[in-house]
């Protein structure tokens, strides 16, 4: 029991400390409606053992002012949200060889936003119930993060990591765009 409480507190502190960076900084882009990833956004130099193109993304807790006390209560829980981020310095892309696969990378980032919206929706439901415990938000986040990774895997397999036909990519684009549209009310403005 004590070990789990200690782990939760350490995890909370780690999240709080990790939030001291800016979204849309030199190395991080927040997902934005109408913005498509460009070749220049992929800034990690490719190494010989790197895979083909790679989109590094995270779904991060925000804002940084949210603190968790010793009783697991979030102070300012009403402001808690998540942001889908693209990390330029950890993403690589070869425009000479992979130029036609940029739509696949965009859809990978779109899936991150789709799950960020699902997490925001769930957070809003918790806020309506006046839930203040960080462990509850973290639990819901963990479930949806796992679902995001499974969805990404399904997308990658179905499209052979973007190497499949343009029709297959187009079908996934339509599916993902429809799901994003259904959760439009959970879009947030860039932070």
N, C-alpha and C positions, 0 to 999 in steps of 0.2 A: 504494500500500500504506500509506504513512504517513498519507495523508489519511483512509483508511478507519479506521485505528486512532484517529486524532485525533477523528473523528466519533463513533466508538463511545464513547470516553472522555467527550466532551462530552455525549452523550446520556445516559450513565450518571449523570453529575453532575446533569443536569437532572432525571432521575427521582428521584434521592435527595433533591434540594432540594424537589421537588414533594410529597414524602411527608410534609412537616412539618405537614400540616393534619390535622384530626380528621375521622373518618368520623362521621356522625350529628351534625354540628355545626349551627350555625344555618342554614347554606345547603346542607348536603349530607346526604342520606339514603342509608344503605346498604340494598340490597334485603333484605327480611326476609320469610320465609314467614308468611303470615297478615296482612300489612300491605298495604292497598291505598292507592294514591295518592288524596289528597283534593284538592278544589278549592283549599283554602288552602295546599297544598304548592307550587302554581304562583305564584311571587311576583314574577316579572319583569313590570313594567308593559308592557302591549301598546302598541306604537307603530303608527302608521298604515300603515307599510310592512311590518309583520310578517305572517307567514303565519297561517293558522288556528292552533289549539293546537299547542304545541311542547313535547316532552319532551327536555330536555338531560340526557344520561347519559354516563358514562365507565366504562371498566373499568380500574382503577388497580392498579399494583403496590403491595404492602404486605408487611412492615412497614417503617417508616422506618429501623430499625436495620440493614437489609441494606446493606452497602457492597460496592463493586466495586473490586478492587485493580488495579494497573497490568498484571497478567497476565490480566485479564478473569475472575478468580475471585471468586465471591460469597462473602463471609464471612458465615456464618450462612445459607447457601443452604437449609437444611432448613426455615426459617421463611418462605420466600418464597411468597406467594400473590397473588391478585388479588381485588378487591372491585368489585361493580357499584354505581355511585353515581348518584343522581338529584340534579341541581343545581337547587335551588329558585330561586335568583336569576337563572337563565338559562332558566327554563321559564315559559311563559305559557299561559293558558287563560281563555276567556270563559264563565263559568258561565251567563250569560243566553242566550247563543247556542249554546254547544257542550256543554251539560250531558250530553247523551246520548252524547258521544264520549269520556267519561272512560275507559270500558273499553278503547278503542283505545290511549289513552296508557298505561294500565296494562300492556297487552300489549307495547308498545314497551319498557317497562322490564323486563318479564319476559324478553324476548328477550336483553336485556343480561345478565341473571342466567344464562340458559341458556348463553350463551357464556363467561361467567365460570366456570361449572362445567366446561365443556369445557377451558378453559385450566388450571384447577386439576387436572383429571384428567391432562392432559399434563405439567404440572409434577411431579405425583406420580410419573409414569413416569420422568421425568428424574432425580428424586431417588433412586429405587430403583436407578438405574444409577450413583449417586454423581456425577452431572454437576454441576460447579461453575461452568462458564463462563457468564457472563451473556449472551453472544452467543447461546448455544443457547436459553435461556429467552426472550430477546427475539425470536429468530427464530420460535419456536413461537407466541409471543404475537401477532406480526405476522400470521402466517398465519390464526390464528383470529379476530383482530380484523377482517381483511378478509372472512372468511366471515360474521361477525356483520353487517357492513354490507350484504353481499349478501342475507342473510336478511331484514334489516330492509326493504330495498328490495322484495324479493319480497312481503313481508307488506303493505307500503304499497300496492303496485300491485294486489294481489289484493283488497284491501279498499277501494280508492279512498281511501286516507288516512283510513279510518274512516267514510267516507260511504256505504259499501256496506250491504247489508241486515244486520240483526242476525243472521241465519242464517250469513252469511259470517264475521262476527266470532266467532260461537259456534264454528264449525268450527275457526278458527284458535286460539281459546282452548283447545279440547280437544287440538289437536295440540301446542301449546306446553306445556300442563300435562303431557301424556304424556311429552314429552321431558325436562321438568324432573324428573319422577318417576323416569325411567330413570337420571338422574344425581344422585339424592337423596344419595348418599354423599359427594358433593362440595360439599354445602351447608356454609357456615361460619356460626358464630355471629356476631352483630354485634360489630364491633371497637370 
